[in-house]
Amino acid sequence: MMTFTKRTLLAAAASLPLMAGSAWAEGLISIIVNDPANPYWFTEGEVAKATAEELGYEATVAAHKGDTNVESNLVDAAITNGAKAIILDPANADGSIGVVKKAKEAGIPVFLVNAEINESGLAIGQLVSNNAQGAALGAVAWQEMVGDSAKYVEFFGNPADNNAATRSNGYETVISQYPDLMQVAEEVANWDRTQGYNKMQSIIQANPDFTAVISGNDEMALGAIAALKEAGKLDGVTVGGFDGSPDAVAAVKAGEMAYTVLQPVAVFSREAVIQADYYIKNGSPMVDEEKQLFDCLLITADNVANYTAPFTLSE
């Protein structure tokens, strides 16, 4: 498994200009994301599309919104349309195995981004954030801000996405070293802001004396912040997020969110298309390792001014 550090991420972002041929001369690349209503997945799709077009391909972006049936139909459409490659953010670690296998059998290389499937040897590449590294990075910062003793709440993402458990386990590895950090609630909010808001409203009623929140992504954290503000309880509550979304960065600037962990989605979405182009033209992988990890970065009040574009942190 290959890991991309901050230095290699910056190098990738500053790579040489790509040489494109005439528009769409290279064929179609189908890009399938989760839900573009979330700025993270919107950026994923737009960066991949722009990179494909820069390389001379036609590119389409479609969304399955976590529905494996929709995902299957979109992969069928990509096969029917003669796609040269598919860039896929899988809907389900187990449930998406079949669609990747189907594309492979049709002779179409698949490059997974953001989330993995629980089977190797089907996708040419699985390019994801280093979620364990990012979770540890966030949890260490969170503990330093919260202290050695506190009651806290955790928001857990979609259980069908391996990233949810990886981040939660990463949090637990750090927090368990401090026995006086007591979890009073853990809620599944499926990466969703509205669910984070609703779940936080219920938590406030049942456990009003917590002083910290650690969240599996920014959307759930932002929903929690909205509920805390509405209840007049945000002051004195430390909230940590994960994604590095523009709204989360704005919340860090406003002093409402303590930090967010930036996932380099703009980097690995671009890299996936570059690797797809290489495979299309050479018939072999550009990178030997199927699973490729891209290190996350911490955004706090100290460096938030370096956030120069969506999901991009400059030196």
JOKA-V506400 format. One record per residue. N is the residue number from 1. RES is the residue in three letters. SS is DSSP state (H for helix, E for strand, L for the rest). OMEGA is omega as a letter, one per 40 degrees, with the letter a starting at -180 (* if undefined). Layout:
n & res & ss & omega
N & RES & SS & OMEGA
N & RES & SS & OMEGA
This chain:
n & res & ss & omega
1 & MET & L & a
2 & MET & E & i
3 & THR & E & i
4 & PHE & E & a
5 & THR & L & i
6 & LYS & H & a
7 & ARG & H & a
8 & THR & H & i
9 & LEU & H & i
10 & LEU & H & i
11 & ALA & H & i
12 & ALA & H & a
13 & ALA & H & a
14 & ALA & L & a
15 & SER & L & a
16 & LEU & L & i
17 & PRO & L & i
18 & LEU & L & a
19 & MET & L & a
20 & ALA & L & i
21 & GLY & L & i
22 & SER & L & a
23 & ALA & L & i
24 & TRP & L & a
25 & ALA & L & a
26 & GLU & L & a
27 & GLY & L & a
28 & LEU & E & i
29 & ILE & E & i
30 & SER & E & a
31 & ILE & E & a
32 & ILE & E & a
33 & VAL & E & a
34 & ASN & L & a
35 & ASP & L & a
36 & PRO & L & i
37 & ALA & L & i
38 & ASN & L & a
39 & PRO & H & i
40 & TYR & H & a
41 & TRP & H & i
42 & PHE & H & i
43 & THR & H & i
44 & GLU & H & a
45 & GLY & H & a
46 & GLU & H & i
47 & VAL & H & i
48 & ALA & H & a
49 & LYS & H & a
50 & ALA & H & i
51 & THR & H & i
52 & ALA & H & i
53 & GLU & H & i
54 & GLU & H & i
55 & LEU & L & i
56 & GLY & L & i
57 & TYR & L & i
58 & GLU & E & a
59 & ALA & E & i
60 & THR & E & i
61 & VAL & E & i
62 & ALA & E & a
63 & ALA & E & i
64 & HIS & L & i
65 & LYS & L & i
66 & GLY & L & a
67 & ASP & L & a
68 & THR & H & i
69 & ASN & H & i
70 & VAL & H & i
71 & GLU & H & i
72 & SER & H & i
73 & ASN & H & i
74 & LEU & H & i
75 & VAL & H & i
76 & ASP & H & a
77 & ALA & H & i
78 & ALA & H & i
79 & ILE & H & i
80 & THR & H & a
81 & ASN & L & i
82 & GLY & L & i
83 & ALA & L & i
84 & LYS & L & i
85 & ALA & E & i
86 & ILE & E & i
87 & ILE & E & a
88 & LEU & E & i
89 & ASP & L & a
90 & PRO & L & a
91 & ALA & L & a
92 & ASN & L & a
93 & ALA & L & i
94 & ASP & L & a
95 & GLY & L & a
96 & SER & L & i
97 & ILE & H & a
98 & GLY & H & a
99 & VAL & H & i
100 & VAL & H & i
101 & LYS & H & a
102 & LYS & H & i
103 & ALA & H & i
104 & LYS & H & i
105 & GLU & H & i
106 & ALA & L & i
107 & GLY & L & a
108 & ILE & L & i
109 & PRO & E & a
110 & VAL & E & i
111 & PHE & E & a
112 & LEU & E & i
113 & VAL & E & i
114 & ASN & L & a
115 & ALA & L & a
116 & GLU & L & i
117 & ILE & L & a
118 & ASN & L & i
119 & GLU & L & i
120 & SER & L & i
121 & GLY & L & i
122 & LEU & L & i
123 & ALA & L & i
124 & ILE & L & i
125 & GLY & E & i
126 & GLN & E & a
127 & LEU & E & a
128 & VAL & E & i
129 & SER & E & i
130 & ASN & L & a
131 & ASN & H & i
132 & ALA & H & i
133 & GLN & H & a
134 & GLY & H & i
135 & ALA & H & i
136 & ALA & H & i
137 & LEU & H & i
138 & GLY & H & a
139 & ALA & H & i
140 & VAL & H & i
141 & ALA & H & i
142 & TRP & H & a
143 & GLN & H & i
144 & GLU & H & i
145 & MET & H & a
146 & VAL & H & a
147 & GLY & L & a
148 & ASP & L & a
149 & SER & L & i
150 & ALA & E & i
151 & LYS & E & a
152 & TYR & E & i
153 & VAL & E & i
154 & GLU & E & i
155 & PHE & E & a
156 & PHE & E & a
157 & GLY & L & a
158 & ASN & L & a
159 & PRO & L & i
160 & ALA & L & i
161 & ASP & L & a
162 & ASN & H & i
163 & ASN & H & a
164 & ALA & H & a
165 & ALA & H & a
166 & THR & H & i
167 & ARG & H & a
168 & SER & H & i
169 & ASN & H & i
170 & GLY & H & i
171 & TYR & H & a
172 & GLU & H & a
173 & THR & H & i
174 & VAL & H & a
175 & ILE & H & a
176 & SER & L & i
177 & GLN & L & a
178 & TYR & L & a
179 & PRO & L & a
180 & ASP & L & i
181 & LEU & E & a
182 & MET & E & i
183 & GLN & E & a
184 & VAL & E & i
185 & ALA & E & i
186 & GLU & E & a
187 & GLU & E & i
188 & VAL & E & i
189 & ALA & L & i
190 & ASN & L & i
191 & TRP & L & a
192 & ASP & L & a
193 & ARG & H & a
194 & THR & H & i
195 & GLN & H & i
196 & GLY & H & i
197 & TYR & H & a
198 & ASN & H & i
199 & LYS & H & i
200 & MET & H & i
201 & GLN & H & i
202 & SER & H & a
203 & ILE & H & a
204 & ILE & H & i
205 & GLN & H & a
206 & ALA & H & a
207 & ASN & L & a
208 & PRO & L & a
209 & ASP & L & i
210 & PHE & L & a
211 & THR & L & a
212 & ALA & E & i
213 & VAL & E & i
214 & ILE & E & a
215 & SER & E & i
216 & GLY & L & i
217 & ASN & L & a
218 & ASP & H & a
219 & GLU & H & i
220 & MET & H & i
221 & ALA & H & i
222 & LEU & H & i
223 & GLY & H & i
224 & ALA & H & i
225 & ILE & H & i
226 & ALA & H & i
227 & ALA & H & i
228 & LEU & H & i
229 & LYS & H & a
230 & GLU & H & a
231 & ALA & L & a
232 & GLY & L & a
233 & LYS & L & a
234 & LEU & L & i
235 & ASP & L & i
236 & GLY & L & i
237 & VAL & L & i
238 & THR & E & a
239 & VAL & E & i
240 & GLY & E & a
241 & GLY & E & a
242 & PHE & E & i
243 & ASP & E & a
244 & GLY & L & a
245 & SER & L & i
246 & PRO & H & i
247 & ASP & H & i
248 & ALA & H & i
249 & VAL & H & i
250 & ALA & H & i
251 & ALA & H & i
252 & VAL & H & i
253 & LYS & H & a
254 & ALA & L & a
255 & GLY & L & a
256 & GLU & L & i
257 & MET & L & a
258 & ALA & L & a
259 & TYR & E & i
260 & THR & E & i
261 & VAL & E & a
262 & LEU & E & i
263 & GLN & L & a
264 & PRO & L & a
265 & VAL & H & i
266 & ALA & H & a
267 & VAL & H & a
268 & PHE & H & i
269 & SER & H & i
270 & ARG & H & a
271 & GLU & H & i
272 & ALA & H & i
273 & VAL & H & i
274 & ILE & H & i
275 & GLN & H & i
276 & ALA & H & i
277 & ASP & H & i
278 & TYR & H & a
279 & TYR & H & i
280 & ILE & H & a
281 & LYS & H & a
282 & ASN & H & i
283 & GLY & L & i
284 & SER & L & a
285 & PRO & L & i
286 & MET & L & i
287 & VAL & L & a
288 & ASP & L & a
289 & GLU & L & i
290 & GLU & L & a
291 & LYS & E & a
292 & GLN & E & a
293 & LEU & E & i
294 & PHE & E & a
295 & ASP & L & i
296 & CYS & L & a
297 & LEU & E & a
298 & LEU & E & i
299 & ILE & E & i
300 & THR & E & i
301 & ALA & L & a
302 & ASP & L & a
303 & ASN & L & a
304 & VAL & H & i
305 & ALA & H & a
306 & ASN & H & i
307 & TYR & E & a
308 & THR & E & i
309 & ALA & E & i
310 & PRO & L & i
311 & PHE & L & i
312 & THR & E & i
313 & LEU & E & a
314 & SER & L & i
315 & GLU & L & *
